[in-house]
């Protein structure tokens, strides 16, 4: 399962400690409370099972991880190379914070979350304000008090609603590969697994008709209920209703009876009723028979669908009526949707704001379609339901339009002064808006538009005037307005229907590029060396020593040292968890790329408080020249290997110049071989 940064730190600490470590020792080493270590124990135990390892805890001695050396090494490599949460991604960061708040019902200080995610407390505070709005929609309150911390409070029923909504939103977000891990970290893994076994053993046909996300949602609903019943936390009787005479009650009762037997506990009637509400309001896969839980006959439901299509006013309305997949999908969606409306059951749509923004016309069409439901049934669809209708109608529209056009991939270059910063923001927006189109986006600095680049690019978009380059370019705002998007969309359609550009593969040009790459790579390897410095050196003095070694003058050293410190102040590159400091910058004090390393004569590392737990330093610098993109990629490959290649990390930690040079040669050799295919 995907592990949080905190759990990875704990596991790494225990794997690197020969003797058992007490909770207090682990907490002190990681800068957290003993309670935090205790809280993560269950999740660590679950993670170790996948590697045939065991967490052994003995009172008075502490904790240690037991198992084969090879499996321990495999786990350490996995947690070292795995992707941590991207704290710069606001949406992912806030989802992670929701997960932490739902997992832990005890107050936590802002500093705890700040240290966990590597962002400022001010950023966490802003995130909490956004999460509070989400919590209020679930009728929970985010309590924040100085000296007390942050915690979610509310009724048991609303707490469960929030849990299920979190899972539903995770399922709904594209690319949520860690959904299963989020579920496991939200609740007891053993309970969730046993619930899955209970449902499978029942062999109930109705359950097999649930969509995958609906089935997961039902498992989560039941697992939460079982865990909370065990804790003595029940949904109040007044929060439910009497469903004994409703169709489907027998299924809910059978599930409750099976759970009672499996977990040896009594399932209250209120919980049975809530299980019924959940399964009847869940989404179904297509089936040749209509369940008719909404109380509407299949023929009448088909009439409603037909009238909804006409009401949209879509230019593709007639074609939609012959889209079998669309009709079937809409029928399957409407059954539980009408049941939800009939029983006042709310449903969240995590993509609603994006749907409204990206498909305003189709959303408006579906608002008109929703009015047909109100006219025919007296039930009023909410915005979330209209959003789901928009997804069905939007998908049908896309399919019809794609059949009408057969286009090729369009290659677009995004230009800004440096090729980073603004260009990356522009690319992100273009990817979001034109995600359904077959396009390729690449960022360039204004000094990187060579004949070779032009030959493999259909057109460019830029926030700066590039008339002097003589290329087909859309001049747009850095924020990319709606007018800009329309302009770019027209260009994409224009080039998508044109023959693909023939790339200029001039052999002499290719030889020149290969020679430049060879010179750059050889230079980096030739200039590399390792320095030994005093273990009591302070951070600023260490940077000065590195800068003086790289440059040839005191003035140049001063400029380079200032550039390194300035980069460090923007975002610290000190990584005590792996014992490495990674200093890197682009500076006018150097004319070539440099890579050097440094360490102390002993194995203990540096004594300066700012360099605490740092055993070695890797310093990389690059000049301001026309090869910025190539230099960034080359040095980026080296820094990325600190995470991807444990042997490279260990060689730097060892301080062996020979080992480090050998690893650098291997890394840059792979980089060079890959570039040969692109030139």
C-alpha positions in Angstrom: 0.0 0.0 0.0 1.1 3.6 -0.5 2.5 4.9 2.8 2.5 8.4 4.3 5.8 10.3 4.6 5.6 9.8 8.4 5.2 6.0 8.2 8.1 5.8 5.7 10.2 7.7 8.2 9.4 5.4 11.0 10.0 2.2 9.0 13.3 3.6 7.6 14.4 4.5 11.2 13.6 1.0 12.5 15.3 -0.7 9.5 18.5 1.3 9.9 18.7 0.6 13.7 20.4 -2.6 14.8 18.9 -2.6 18.3 15.2 -2.3 19.3 14.1 1.3 19.6 11.5 2.6 22.1 8.6 4.8 21.0 10.2 7.7 22.8 13.5 7.2 20.9 11.7 7.0 17.5 9.5 10.0 18.4 12.6 12.1 19.4 14.5 11.1 16.2 11.6 12.2 14.0 10.5 15.2 16.0 7.0 14.0 16.7 5.1 12.9 19.8 5.1 9.4 21.2 1.3 9.3 20.6 1.9 9.8 16.9 4.2 6.7 16.8 1.6 4.6 18.6 -1.1 5.7 16.3 0.9 4.6 13.2 1.7 1.1 14.6 -1.3 -0.7 13.1 -0.6 0.7 9.6 3.1 -0.2 9.8 2.2 -3.8 10.8 -0.1 -4.0 7.7 2.6 -2.6 5.4 5.2 -5.1 6.7 3.0 -8.1 5.9 3.4 -7.4 2.1 7.2 -8.0 2.6 6.9 -11.0 4.9 8.2 -8.9 7.7 6.9 -8.4 11.3 6.9 -5.5 13.8 8.0 -7.0 17.1 7.2 -4.8 20.1 8.4 -5.7 23.6 7.7 -3.7 26.7 10.8 -2.2 28.2 12.9 -3.0 25.1 11.1 -1.3 22.2 10.3 -2.1 18.6 12.2 -3.8 15.8 11.4 -5.2 12.4 12.2 -8.9 12.0 12.5 -11.0 8.8 14.9 -11.8 6.0 17.7 -9.4 5.2 16.8 -9.4 1.5 13.1 -8.5 2.2 14.2 -5.7 4.5 16.5 -4.4 1.8 13.6 -4.6 -0.7 11.3 -2.6 1.6 13.9 0.0 2.3 14.5 0.5 -1.5 10.7 0.7 -2.0 10.2 3.4 0.6 13.3 5.3 -0.6 12.2 5.3 -4.3 8.4 5.7 -3.8 6.7 8.9 -4.7 5.8 11.0 -1.6 2.8 13.3 -1.6 3.4 16.3 -3.8 2.9 19.0 -1.3 3.0 21.7 -4.0 -0.3 20.2 -5.4 -3.0 22.0 -3.4 -5.7 19.5 -4.2 -3.6 16.5 -3.2 -2.3 18.3 -0.1 -5.8 19.1 1.1 -7.0 15.6 0.4 -4.2 14.3 2.5 -5.1 16.7 5.3 -8.8 15.5 5.2 -7.5 11.9 5.4 -5.4 12.8 8.5 -8.3 14.6 10.2 -10.7 11.7 9.5 -8.2 9.1 10.8 -7.4 10.9 14.0 -10.1 12.2 16.3 -7.5 13.8 18.6 -6.4 17.5 18.2 -3.2 18.1 16.3 -1.2 21.3 16.1 -0.7 23.1 12.8 3.0 22.5 13.2 2.4 18.7 13.1 0.9 19.0 9.6 3.4 21.6 8.5 6.3 19.3 9.4 4.6 16.3 7.8 4.1 17.9 4.5 7.0 20.3 4.4 5.0 23.5 3.9 4.5 26.5 6.2 2.0 26.7 9.0 0.4 29.6 7.1 -0.2 27.3 4.1 -1.7 24.7 6.4 -4.0 27.3 8.0 -5.3 28.3 4.6 -5.9 24.7 3.7 -7.9 24.2 6.9 -10.2 27.1 6.0 -10.9 25.3 2.7 -11.4 22.0 4.4 -13.8 23.6 6.9 -16.2 24.4 4.1 -16.1 20.8 3.0 -16.7 19.6 6.6 -19.6 22.0 7.1 -21.3 20.4 4.0 -21.0 17.1 6.0 -22.5 18.9 9.1 -19.1 18.6 10.9 -17.2 21.4 12.5 -13.5 22.0 12.3 -12.5 23.2 15.7 -9.3 25.3 15.8 -8.0 26.8 19.0 -4.6 28.2 19.9 -2.7 25.8 22.1 -5.4 23.1 21.5 -4.9 22.2 17.8 -7.3 21.2 15.1 -9.9 18.4 15.2 -13.2 17.5 13.4 -16.2 17.3 15.7 -19.9 16.3 15.1 -22.4 13.5 15.4 -21.6 9.9 14.7 -23.9 9.8 11.6 -22.3 12.9 10.1 -18.8 11.6 10.8 -19.6 8.5 8.8 -21.1 10.6 6.0 -17.9 12.5 5.8 -15.9 9.3 5.6 -18.0 7.9 2.8 -17.9 11.2 1.0 -14.2 11.2 1.1 -14.0 7.8 -0.4 -16.6 8.7 -3.1 -14.7 11.7 -4.1 -11.5 9.7 -4.2 -13.2 7.2 -6.5 -14.5 10.0 -8.7 -11.1 11.8 -9.2 -9.2 10.5 -12.2 -5.8 9.1 -11.5 -6.4 8.3 -7.8 -4.2 5.3 -7.8 -3.9 5.3 -4.0 -7.6 5.1 -3.3 -7.3 1.6 -1.9 -4.5 2.8 0.4 -6.6 5.7 1.6 -9.4 3.3 2.5 -7.0 1.1 4.4 -5.5 4.0 6.3 -9.0 5.3 7.2 -10.1 2.1 9.0 -9.1 -1.3 10.3 -7.8 -3.3 7.3 -8.8 -6.6 8.9 -12.4 -5.5 9.3 -12.6 -4.2 5.7 -11.1 -7.5 4.4 -13.6 -9.6 6.4 -16.5 -7.4 5.2 -15.4 -8.2 1.6 -15.4 -11.9 2.4 -18.9 -11.7 4.0 -20.4 -10.0 0.9 -18.7 -12.5 -1.5 -19.9 -15.5 0.5 -23.5 -14.3 0.3 -23.5 -14.7 -3.5 -26.4 -12.1 -3.7 -27.3 -11.3 -7.4 -28.2 -7.7 -6.6 -24.8 -7.0 -5.2 -23.1 -8.2 -8.3 -25.0 -5.6 -10.3 -23.3 -2.7 -8.4 -20.6 -0.8 -10.2 -17.1 -1.3 -8.8 -17.0 2.1 -7.0 -20.5 1.5 -5.6 -19.4 -1.9 -4.3 -16.3 -0.4 -2.7 -18.6 2.3 -1.2 -20.9 -0.4 0.3 -17.9 -2.2 1.8 -16.6 1.1 3.3 -20.1 1.9 4.7 -20.4 -1.5 6.4 -16.7 -1.6 7.6 -17.2 1.9 9.2 -20.4 0.8 10.8 -18.9 -2.4 12.2 -15.8 -0.6 13.6 -17.9 2.1 15.2 -20.4 -0.4 16.7 -17.4 -2.2 18.3 -16.4 1.2 19.8 -20.0 1.7 21.1 -20.8 4.5 18.7 -24.2 4.0 17.2 -26.3 6.0 14.8 -29.2 7.5 16.8 -32.6 5.8 16.1 -34.2 9.2 15.2 -31.6 9.5 12.4 -33.1 6.6 10.5 -36.6 5.2 9.5 -38.6 2.0 9.5 -37.8 0.1 6.3 -39.1 -3.4 7.3 -41.7 -3.4 4.6 -39.7 -1.9 1.8 -38.5 -3.9 -1.2 -34.9 -4.9 -0.7 -35.1 -5.0 3.1 -34.5 -8.8 3.0 -31.1 -8.2 1.3 -30.1 -5.6 4.0 -31.3 -7.9 6.8 -29.4 -10.8 5.3 -26.2 -8.7 5.1 -26.7 -7.7 8.8 -27.2 -11.3 9.9 -24.1 -12.4 8.1 -22.1 -9.6 9.7 -23.4 -10.5 13.1 -22.2 -14.0 12.7 -18.8 -13.0 11.2 -18.0 -10.4 13.8 -20.0 -11.8 16.8 -21.9 -8.6 17.5 -25.5 -7.4 17.2 -26.4 -5.1 14.3 -29.0 -2.5 15.5 -32.1 -2.0 13.3 -31.0 1.5 12.6 -27.9 0.2 10.9 -29.9 -2.3 8.9 -32.1 0.5 7.5 -29.0 2.5 6.6 -27.5 -0.5 4.7 -30.8 -0.7 2.8 -30.6 3.0 1.9 -27.0 2.6 0.7 -27.6 -0.3 -1.6 -30.8 1.1 -3.1 -29.1 4.4 -3.8 -26.0 2.9 -5.3 -25.0 2.9 -9.0 -25.7 -0.2 -11.0 -24.0 -1.8 -13.9 -26.1 -2.3 -17.0 -28.3 -5.3 -16.9 -31.0 -6.6 -19.4 -33.5 -6.3 -16.6 -34.4 -3.1 -14.9 -34.6 -3.3 -11.1 -37.3 -0.6 -11.0 -36.5 0.3 -7.4 -37.5 3.9 -8.3 -41.1 2.6 -8.7 -41.1 3.6 -12.4 -41.7 1.0 -15.1 -39.0 0.4 -17.7 -41.2 1.7 -20.6 -42.0 4.9 -18.7 -38.4 5.4 -17.8 -37.4 5.0 -21.5 -40.0 7.7 -22.3 -38.4 10.0 -19.8 -34.9 9.4 -21.3 -36.3 10.1 -24.8 -37.9 13.4 -23.6 -34.7 14.4 -21.8 -32.7 14.1 -25.0 -35.2 16.2 -26.9 -35.2 18.8 -24.1 -31.4 19.4 -24.3 -31.7 21.0 -27.7 -28.4 19.4 -28.6 -27.5 19.4 -32.3 -26.7 15.7 -31.8 -30.1 14.8 -30.2 -31.2 12.5 -33.0 -27.9 10.7 -33.1 -27.9 10.3 -29.3 -31.1 8.3 -29.5 -29.2 5.6 -31.4 -26.2 5.6 -29.1 -26.9 2.2 -27.3 -24.2 2.6 -24.7 -25.4 6.1 -23.8 -29.1 5.0 -23.5 -28.2 2.0 -21.4 -25.8 3.9 -19.2 -28.4 6.7 -18.6 -31.1 4.1 -17.7 -28.8 2.4 -15.2 -27.9 5.8 -13.7 -31.5 7.1 -13.5 -32.8 4.1 -11.5 -30.8 4.7 -8.3 -30.8 8.5 -8.9 -34.6 8.6 -8.8 -34.6 6.4 -5.7 -32.2 8.8 -4.0 -34.4 11.8 -4.9 -37.5 10.0 -3.7 -35.9 9.3 -0.3 -34.1 12.6 0.2 -30.6 10.9 -0.1 -27.8 13.4 -1.0 -25.0 12.4 -3.3 -21.7 14.3 -3.8 -20.1 15.1 -7.1 -16.4 15.9 -6.6 -16.1 17.0 -10.3 -19.1 19.4 -10.2 -17.1 22.7 -10.4 -14.9 21.3 -13.2 -17.9 20.1 -15.1 -19.6 23.5 -14.9 -16.4 25.3 -15.9 -15.4 23.0 -18.7 -18.8 22.1 -20.1 -21.1 25.0 -19.4 -23.2 24.5 -22.6 -23.8 20.8 -21.9 -24.5 21.5 -18.2 -27.1 24.0 -19.3 -28.6 21.4 -21.7 -28.8 18.9 -18.9 -30.5 21.5 -16.6 -33.3 21.5 -19.2 -33.2 17.7 -19.3 -33.5 17.6 -15.5 -36.7 19.7 -15.8 -38.3 16.7 -17.6 -37.7 14.5 -14.6 -39.4 17.1 -12.4 -42.4 17.3 -14.8 -42.8 13.5 -15.2 -42.1 12.4 -11.6 -42.3 15.5 -9.3 -38.7 14.8 -8.1 -36.2 17.7 -8.3 -32.6 16.8 -9.3 -29.9 18.7 -7.4 -26.8 20.2 -8.9 -24.7 17.0 -8.2 -27.3 14.9 -10.1 -27.3 17.3 -13.0 -23.5 17.1 -13.0 -23.6 13.4 -13.4 -26.2 13.8 -16.3 -23.7 16.2 -17.9 -21.0 13.5 -17.8 -23.3 11.0 -19.6 -24.5 13.6 -22.2 -20.9 15.0 -22.5 -19.4 11.5 -23.2 -22.1 10.9 -25.9 -21.3 14.2 -27.5 -17.6 13.5 -27.5 -18.1 10.1 -29.1 -20.3 11.5 -31.8 -17.9 14.4 -32.5 -14.8 12.1 -32.6 -16.5 10.0 -35.2 -17.0 13.1 -37.4 -13.3 14.0 -37.2 -10.2 12.0 -37.6 -7.2 14.1 -36.5 -3.5 13.6 -35.9 -1.5 14.7 -32.9 -0.6 18.4 -32.9 2.8 19.4 -31.4 2.7 22.7 -29.6 5.6 24.6 -28.2 5.1 26.9 -25.1 7.5 29.8 -25.0 8.4 32.1 -22.1 11.6 34.0 -21.2 13.2 31.0 -19.4 11.1 27.9 -20.4 10.1 27.4 -16.8 7.9 29.3 -14.4 5.3 30.9 -16.6 5.6 28.3 -19.3 4.9 25.5 -16.8 1.8 27.3 -15.6 0.6 27.8 -19.1 1.2 24.2 -20.0 -0.8 23.1 -16.9 -3.8 25.1 -18.0 -3.6 24.0 -21.6 -3.4 20.3 -20.5 -6.5 20.8 -18.3 -8.5 22.5 -21.1 -7.4 20.4 -24.1 -7.0 17.1 -22.2 -9.4 15.4 -24.5 -7.5 16.4 -27.6 -4.5 14.6 -29.1 -1.8 17.2 -28.4 1.8 17.2 -27.3 3.1 20.2 -25.2 6.7 21.2 -24.7 8.1 24.2 -22.9 11.0 26.3 -24.3 13.0 29.4 -23.3 13.0 32.1 -25.9 16.7 31.3 -26.6 16.0 27.6 -27.3 13.9 28.0 -30.6 16.4 26.4 -33.0 15.7 25.2 -36.5 15.5 21.7 -35.2 12.8 22.7 -32.6 10.8 24.5 -35.3 10.9 21.5 -37.6 9.2 19.3 -35.1 6.6 21.8 -33.8 3.4 22.7 -35.5 2.9 26.0 -33.8 3.9 27.9 -30.7 2.0 29.9 -28.0 3.8 32.6 -26.1 3.3 35.3 -23.5 6.1 37.4 -24.9 6.6 38.9 -28.4 8.6 36.4 -30.5 8.0 37.9 -34.0 11.8 37.9 -34.6 11.8 34.1 -34.5 9.7 33.8 -37.7 7.4 31.0 -36.4 3.7 30.5 -36.3 2.8 31.7 -32.9 -0.3 32.7 -30.8 0.5 35.6 -28.6 -1.6 35.1 -25.4 -1.9 36.3 -21.8 0.1 34.4 -19.2 -3.2 33.7 -17.5 -4.7 32.3 -20.7 -8.1 33.9 -21.2 -11.2 32.3 -22.7 -10.4 34.2 -25.9 -6.9 32.7 -25.9 -8.3 29.2 -25.5 -10.6 29.7 -28.5 -7.6 31.0 -30.6 -5.5 28.0 -29.6 -8.4 25.6 -30.2 -8.8 26.9 -33.8 -5.1 26.4 -34.4 -5.3 22.8 -33.0 -8.2 22.0 -35.4 -6.3 23.6 -38.3 -3.1 21.6 -37.8 -4.9 18.4 -36.8 -6.3 18.1 -40.3 -3.0 19.0 -42.1 -0.2 16.5 -43.0 2.4 16.1 -40.2 5.5 18.2 -40.4 8.6 16.5 -41.7 11.3 16.9 -39.1 14.6 18.3 -40.2 17.0 15.4 -39.6 20.1 17.0 -41.2 23.0 14.6 -40.5 25.5 17.4 -39.9 23.2 19.1 -37.4 22.7 15.8 -35.6 26.5 15.3 -35.4 26.9 18.8 -33.9 24.3 18.1 -31.3 25.8 14.8 -30.3 29.3 16.4 -30.1 27.9 19.1 -27.8 26.3 16.5 -25.5 29.5 14.4 -25.4 31.6 17.5 -24.4 29.1 18.5 -21.7 29.0 15.0 -20.1 32.8 14.4 -20.3 33.4 17.8 -18.7 31.1 17.1 -15.8 32.8 13.7 -15.1 36.3 15.2 -15.5 35.7 18.1 -13.2 34.0 15.9 -10.5 35.9 15.4 -7.2 35.2 14.9 -3.5 36.2 17.4 -0.7 36.8 16.6 3.0 35.8 19.4 5.4 35.8 19.8 9.1 32.8 18.3 10.9 32.3 21.5 12.9 31.9 23.7 9.8 28.8 25.9 9.7 26.3 25.9 6.8 27.4 29.3 5.3 31.1 28.4 5.6 30.4 25.1 4.0 28.7 26.8 1.0 31.6 29.3 0.8 34.2 26.4 0.7 32.2 24.7 -2.1 31.9 27.9 -4.1 35.6 28.7 -3.8 36.5 25.2 -5.0 34.2 25.5 -8.1 35.2 29.1 -9.1 38.5 30.6 -9.9 38.2 34.0 -8.2 37.0 35.4 -4.8 34.4 37.6 -6.6 33.1 34.6 -8.4 33.0 32.5 -5.3 31.0 35.2 -3.4 28.5 35.4 -6.3 28.1 31.6 -6.4 27.8 31.2 -2.6 25.1 33.9 -2.6 23.2 32.1 -5.4 23.4 28.8 -3.5 22.1 30.3 -0.3 19.4 32.2 -2.2 18.2 28.9 -3.7 18.4 27.2 -0.3 16.2 30.0 1.2 13.5 29.5 -1.4 13.2 25.8 -0.6 15.6 23.9 1.7 17.5 21.0 0.1 18.7 19.5 3.3 17.4 16.0 3.7 18.3 14.6 7.2 16.2 11.5 6.6 18.7 10.3 4.0 21.7 12.2 5.5 22.3 14.3 2.3 22.4 18.0 1.5 21.7 18.8 -2.2 23.0 22.3 -3.1 22.2 23.4 -6.6 21.7 26.6 -8.6 22.0 28.4 -11.9 24.7 31.1 -11.6 26.5 33.7 -13.7 29.7 32.8 -11.7 30.2 29.6 -13.6 30.6 28.9 -17.3 30.3 25.2 -17.3 28.3 22.6 -15.4 30.0 21.4 -12.2 29.3 18.5 -9.8 31.3 18.0 -6.6 30.7 16.3 -3.3 31.9 16.9 0.2 31.9 15.1 3.6 33.5 14.9 6.9 36.5 12.7 7.7 34.4 10.7 10.2 31.1 8.9 9.7 29.2 11.0 12.3 28.5 13.9 9.9 28.3 17.6 10.6 27.8 19.1 14.0 26.2 22.4 13.0 22.6 22.5 14.1 21.5 23.6 10.6 23.3 20.5 9.2 22.0 18.1 11.8 22.0 14.5 10.6 23.7 15.5 7.3 26.6 13.2 6.5 27.5 14.3 2.9 26.8 17.1 0.4 26.2 17.0 -3.4 26.7 20.4 -5.1 25.7 21.0 -8.7 25.9 24.3 -10.6 25.0 25.3 -14.1 25.7 28.5 -16.1 23.4 31.0 -17.8 23.7 30.0 -21.4 21.8 28.8 -24.4 22.0 25.2 -23.2 19.9 25.7 -20.1 17.4 23.0 -21.0 20.0 20.3 -21.7 22.0 21.3 -18.6 18.8 21.1 -16.4 17.9 17.7 -17.8 21.5 16.4 -17.3 21.8 17.6 -13.7 18.2 16.7 -13.0 19.0 13.1 -13.9 21.8 13.0 -11.3 19.7 14.5 -8.5 16.8 12.2 -9.4 19.1 9.2 -9.0 19.4 10.1 -5.3 15.9 8.8 -5.0 15.8 6.2 -7.8 19.2 4.5 -7.2 20.0 3.5 -3.6 23.5 2.5 -4.6 24.2 6.1 -5.8 22.9 7.5 -2.5 25.1 5.1 -0.5 28.2 5.9 -2.5 27.7 9.7 -1.7 27.1 8.8 2.0 30.4 6.8 2.0 32.4 9.7 0.7 34.4 7.5 -1.7 35.4 9.6 -4.7 36.0 6.5 -6.8 32.5 5.0 -6.1 30.8 8.3 -6.7 32.6 8.9 -10.0 31.7 5.4 -11.2 28.0 5.9 -10.4 28.1 9.3 -12.1 29.5 7.7 -15.2 26.7 5.1 -15.2 24.0 7.7 -14.7 25.3 10.0 -17.4 25.9 7.1 -19.8 22.2 6.2 -19.6 21.3 9.8 -20.0 23.5 10.1 -23.1 22.1 6.9 -24.7 18.5 8.1 -24.3 19.4 11.4 -25.9 20.9 9.7 -29.0 17.4 8.5 -29.9 16.0 12.0 -29.7 18.6 13.8 -31.7 
